[in-house]
Amino acid sequence: MDLIRVESIDDQRVAVYRELHRRDLIRRSGLFIVEGQLLVERLLDSSFETHSILVDERRLSALPECAAETSVFIAKAGLLEEIVGFNFHRGVLACGYRRTPLAIASQADVFGETALVVACVDVQDPTNLGTILRNSAAFGAAAVIVTRQCADPFSRRVIRVSMGAALKLPIVESDNIQQCFLELREQHRFELIATVVEGGTPLETAKRARRTALMIGNEAHGLPDDIVHLADRGVTIPMQLQTDSLNVSVATGVMLYHFTRVAVTE
């Protein structure tokens, strides 16, 4: 294990961890940060390459054996908090290298005869996106598609809320979501299902195709009209007590449960 003692907040070797409360590593940085023992272990166990680890000297012995293959920066607790810029009690962080964003074509060989894909159209809240990723992993989605207007799937908050689901799920980042949907339907035989607040098939009666793409819209505005019109059908969660809608991540969880555990395949 390459152990490196850090004595100053100005040490450029840990610049990637500095002032994390003021900024997050953006997509073009090529890097991402995970926080806490569990997520550091999940990064180390994943197929992503680890850049480095920053650890409170008191937590060094808790690092897993696989950490031996990366640079480990050690700091006293107070200095570590100074570096990251907030009261940090998890004791360890790690930095990973992002990969080139996936395209739908790259997933063609991994789609089984039965597959469900979740497509997030402009889901902007990191907590919502993180929860959707966690739900998608839990219910066995084959992949998650995000538009460029979505929250960054590799932001610290999204990774934290998703409990590292972004490190396991194939994530496709699309610059042209309409073209992506057409490719799913015409080349990969997916049925496109739009989640809508009203006017769709009630969820409890909805069946599913063997290959299904579940289209999820923005928190405030839902799916754009042109995306709804592109869909093969819409599905609605019936609600009571004049409830107008559910939180997008909650609704996605309900939809995923139905289409992976309840719905009869057509």
GISUL-V673292 format. One record per backbone hydrogen bond with DSSP energy under -0.5 kcal/mol. CO is the residue of the C=O (numbers start at 1). NH is the residue of the N-H. Records with the same first field share a line. If there is no record, write none. Layout:
# GISUL-V673292
CO=NH / NH
This chain:
# GISUL-V673292
1=3
2=72
4=74
8=11
11=14
12=15
14=17
15=18
17=20
19=22 / 23
24=26
26=29
27=30
30=98
32=96
34=94
36=40
37=41
38=42
39=43
40=44
41=45
42=46
43=46
49=97
51=71
52=95
53=73
54=93
55=75
56=59
57=60
59=62
60=63
64=67
65=68
66=69
67=70
70=2
71=53 / 73
72=4
73=55
74=6
75=57
76=80
77=81
78=82
79=83
80=84
81=85 / 86
83=19
84=20 / 21
86=88
87=89
91=56
92=36
93=54
94=34
95=51 / 52
96=32
102=173
103=106
104=107
105=108
107=110 / 111
113=115
115=212
116=142 / 143
117=119 / 214
118=120 / 145
119=121 / 216
120=122 / 147
122=124
123=151
124=126
125=129
126=130
127=131
128=132
129=133
130=134
131=135
132=136
133=137
134=138
135=139
136=141
137=140
143=118
144=172
145=120
146=174
147=150
152=155
155=159
156=160
157=161
158=162
159=163 / 164
160=163
162=165
164=167
165=168 / 169
170=144 / 172
171=102 / 173
172=146 / 174
174=148
176=180
177=181
178=182
179=183
180=184
181=185
182=186
183=187 / 188
184=188 / 190
185=189
191=193 / 213
192=194 / 232 / 233
193=215
194=196 / 235
201=236
202=205 / 206
203=206
208=266
210=115 / 212
211=191
212=117 / 214
213=193 / 215
214=119 / 216
215=195
216=121
218=222
222=218
224=227 / 228
225=229
226=230
227=231
228=231
233=194
234=201
235=196
236=203 / 238
240=243
247=251
248=252
249=253
250=254
251=255
252=256
253=257
254=258
255=259
256=260
257=261 / 262
258=262 / 263
264=208
